[in-house]
Amino acid sequence: MVAKTSRKRATAKALTLATFNVNNVNRRLPNLLKWLKARAPDIVCLQELKAAQDAFPAGALEDAGYGAVWKGQRTWNGVAILARGATPELIRDTLPGDPADDQSRYIEAAVAGVLVGCIYLPNGNPQPGPKFDYKLAWFDRLNRHAKKLYALKAPVVLAGDYNVVPTDADIYSPKSWKRDALLQPETRAAYERLLKQGWLDVLKKKFPKEPVFTFWDYFRNHWPRNAGLRIDHVLLNPLAAKRLKDAGVDRDVRGEPSASDHAPVWVTFSPVKK
């Protein structure tokens, strides 16, 4: 059992939250553990576990000092929230709005005084078609739920793989991806509607004039050429945004052997004032 006595310690110092599409948590467990040791984030959102519920490596993560809540799914999908020296308090493990939706793409928990929503939004390809329709419907559900979370009198973070490139500045070459679901006007409009609720897009705030990528696929030498996309986002409500100190992308993680095609995005928050 992971000790829960460190919850006060986590709020007495700067708090680090990260999101990482690990792209198969068991296959890339060594990569994940190495990064956790180096970065030592207090809260971690993981996506694309590609592991059934009972195959999640909770024991290995506990040995590394992290408690976890997760919603696994065989072969695809799967999301988790980790906490260093504590166990997250699970709020929900499905996105409200469609009881028939059985894809593991959303989990929400309270950690160290912060409400965290971990998101793995549908890819939507090929488009047009049922997968793209599902993506847009899921996005609408997220926006409705996010509006309620935004109004809470507590720091709220929505972090994960949104599978949306917000603008042409967030991709190495829009022309190469013009038919992809990640860049479609409907996808971008849904993300813009989310931001218009008042959420702060952390990487956009931190790097307003320079391209910052979080994903490089495995094809056409994209990683060595830095031909990337920004699709992993961290959004903050006003109470979380007030405590924002710094943010960045652990880009080098993408270049390691057997790496995920995503790099972790991290955010640090100032301590809670007493």
N, C-alpha and C positions, 0 to 999 in steps of 0.2 A: 504493500500500500504506500502510495506517495504521501509524504507528510503534508499537512495543510497548514502548518504553523507559520509558513513563510508568507502568508497572504499580506500581513502587515508590512513585512519587509519590502514586498513588491510595490507598495504604494508610497514608501518612504524614500524612494530614489527615482531617477528617471526610468520610465517604463518603455521597453522596446516591443513593438508588435511587428510581425512579418507575415507575408503571405507567399506561398510557394506551391505552384502546380508541380507536384513531384513526379507525375507521369509514371505511376506504378510504385507504390510505397515499399513493397517487398523487394522488387528487383533493384531499386535504388536506395535501399536502406543504408548501405555504407556511405553513400553520398550525403544522405540526409543527416546521419549521425555526425559526420565530419563537419558539416555546416553548422549544426546545432552547437557543437563544441566551440567552434570558432566565433560565431556571432553571439551565442548565448541569449537569444531573444526570450522575453518573458511570456509572450503569447505568440502562437503560430497558427495560421490557417493553412490547411493543406487541401489540395484538390486533386482530382483524378487518381484516387487511391488504387483503382483497378484491383480491389481485393474484397472478398466477401466479408461480412460482419465478423465472423469468427476467425478470419485470416489476418486481421489487422495486427501489426507487431507491437501490441501494447506493452508486452514485457520488456522488449528491447528499449522502447522509449522510456519506460519507467526506470530501467537501469541507468539511462542517460539523464535522469532527473526530471522527466516530464510526465505529468498526468494527462489524460486525454479523454475526450468524448468524440464519437465518430459514428458515421452512418455509411457502412460499406455497401458495395454492390459487386457481384461477380462480373468479371471481365472489364466493365466500363464504369465510369463515374466514381462516386465516393468522395466524401468530405470529412474533415476532422478539425478539431480545435485542440491545441496543446497548451499547457501552462507549466512553466518552470517552477518546480517545488510545490505544486498544488494540483487539484483536480478541478477543471472548469465545471461550473454549475449549469447543466443542460437546461435550456429553455424550450427549444423545439428542434426537431430534426427533419422537418419538411417545410416547404414554403406554403403558406396558406393560400387557399383559393381554388384548389382542384384536388379533391379527395381521391380521384382516380389516377393521379400522377404518381407513378412508382419509381421514378428516377431519383437517385440519391445525389442531389445537387445543392442542398442548402442545410446548414446547421447553425444554431444560434445558442450562445452561452454567455454567462456572466463570469468575468475573470478580473480580479484585482480592481473592482469598482468600475469596470468598463463592460458595456454590452457589445458583444462581437457577433456579427453575422458573417459567416463564411460562405462564399458564393462560387459555384461552378456553373455559369450560364451556358445554355446549349450552344453548340457551334452553329447549327442551322444549315449546313451544306448537305446536299446540293440545294441550291435555290434557283427558281421557285420550287415549292413542293411542301410536303407535310412536315419535314424537319425544320424548314424555315418558318412555317406557320407556328410550329411548337415553340420555336425560339422567341418569336414575337409575343405569343400568348404568355410564355413564362416571364418575359421581360415586363409585361403589363402587370402580372401578379406581383413581381418584385417591386415595382414602382408603388403599387397600392400599399404593400406592407411597409416599404421604406418610409412612406409618408407618415405612418403611425409611429415608427421608430424615431424619426427625426424630431418629433414633438416631445419626446420623453425628457424628463428633467434629470438626465444622466448622460455621461459621455457615451456615444454610440459610434462604432466603426463598422463599415461594410467593406469587406476586403475579399479579393479573390480574382479568379480568372473570369472576366466578363465577356470574353470572346467578342469584343467590339474595339475597333480602331477608331477613336473619337473623331480625328481629323486627318487630313492628308499629311500633316506634319508629324503624325505618329507612326509613320511607316516609311521604309526606305524607298519604295516605289509604288505609288497608288495604281499606276497603269498595269503593273504585273498582277494585281489582285482585284481588278475592277469588278469582276463577276462574283467575287467571294462574298459569303454571307456576312463576314465581319465588317465589310465596308459599305454595305447597302444603305441607302438613305433612310429606310425604315429602322434599321438597327441603330444608326447614329441618332436618329430622332428620338428613339426610346431612351438612349443614354442621356441625351440633352434634357429630356423631360425630367429624368431623375435628378440631374444637377440643378435644374430650375427649382426644385424643392428647397434648395439651399445648401446641399452637400458640397463640401470642399474636396476637390480632386487633388490629392496631396502632391503627386508627381508634377502635375501641371502647375501647381503653385510654386513648387521648389525649382522647377526647371522650365520657366516660361518661354525661353527663346532657343533652347537647344534640344535636339532630338534625343529622347531617352527610350530605349527599347527594353522589353522584358521577355521577348520570345523570338527565337530564331529556329526555324524548322530544320529538319535533317536533310533537306534536299538542296541541290544546286549550290553547295558550298556557302550557304547563307551565313553560318556562324563566322568562319574566317573572314568573310567579306563585310561583316557587320550589317548584313541585310536583314534588319529586324523589324519588329512591330511592338507597339505598346498596347497590350491587351489585358495586363494584370493591373488592377487599380485598387487604391485604398481611398475610401470616401469617409469624411468625418462630419458629424453634426456640430453645431456651434460649441457645445461644451467640450467636445473632444478637440476641435480646432483651436480653442483657446490655449490648450496645453501643448500644441505642436511645437517641437524643437527642431527636428531635422528629419530628413528622409533620403532614401537612395535605393540603388539596385546593386545587389551583390553579383555583378556581371560575370566575374571570373568563375563562378560556380558553373555557368553554362559550358565553359571550356574544359571541364574536367572529364576524365574517362568515364564512359557509361552515364553521362549527364542527362538530366531531363532537358527537353527543348525550351524550358522556361528558366529564368533566373529569379531568385527571391527578391521581393520588394520589402523594404523595412521602413519603419517610422518610429521615432522616439518622441515621448511625451514628458513634459516636466512633472515633477512630483506633485502630489495633491497638497495644497497649502493647508496647514493646520491652524 
